[in-house]
Amino acid sequence: MPRDKEIDKPMKPLRRRRKKGDGGGASGGGDRAQIVGNPNPDPDPDPDPEPDPYPDPDPDPIPTL
């Protein structure tokens, strides 16, 4: 009956594998690529803008004499 004693032993905590890449640390560090800015910017943000229903009057009207 020695097998029962083996089963009753507390299991060692399994070691978790470190993910490859970022080394972490207080000041950052690590090899993983950092995404800077928008990776795929919208090429045409407003393809069909609605026309202004009330256009501004001429900002520099020609004075009439």
C-alpha positions in Angstrom: 0.0 0.0 0.0 2.8 2.6 -0.6 0.8 4.1 -3.5 -1.7 5.8 -1.1 1.1 7.6 0.6 2.3 9.0 -2.7 -1.2 10.2 -3.6 -1.6 12.0 -0.3 1.6 14.0 -0.7 0.8 17.7 -1.4 1.5 18.6 -5.0 4.3 21.0 -5.8 2.9 24.2 -7.4 3.5 23.9 -11.1 5.9 26.4 -12.5 4.3 28.7 -15.1 6.2 29.1 -18.3 7.3 32.7 -19.0 5.9 34.1 -22.2 8.6 34.9 -24.6 9.1 38.5 -25.4 8.6 41.3 -22.9 11.0 41.1 -20.0 8.9 43.5 -18.0 10.6 45.4 -15.2 10.0 48.8 -13.5 11.3 50.9 -16.4 9.9 48.7 -19.2 12.4 46.7 -21.0 11.5 43.8 -23.3 11.8 42.8 -26.9 8.2 43.0 -28.0 7.4 45.5 -30.7 5.5 48.5 -29.5 2.6 49.8 -31.5 3.0 53.5 -32.0 0.2 55.6 -33.4 -2.6 54.1 -35.5 -1.4 50.9 -37.2 -3.9 51.3 -40.1 -5.2 54.9 -40.3 -8.5 55.4 -42.2 -7.4 56.6 -45.7 -10.6 58.6 -46.3 -12.2 59.6 -43.0 -15.2 61.4 -44.5 -15.7 60.3 -48.1 -19.1 62.1 -48.6 -19.5 65.1 -46.4 -22.9 66.7 -46.4 -22.9 70.2 -48.0 -23.4 73.1 -45.5 -27.1 74.0 -45.8 -26.3 77.5 -44.5 -23.0 78.7 -46.0 -21.3 81.6 -44.4 -21.8 84.9 -46.1 -18.8 86.3 -47.9 -16.3 87.1 -45.1 -14.7 89.9 -47.1 -17.4 91.7 -49.2 -16.3 94.3 -51.7 -17.6 97.7 -50.4 -19.8 99.4 -52.9 -19.5 103.2 -53.3 
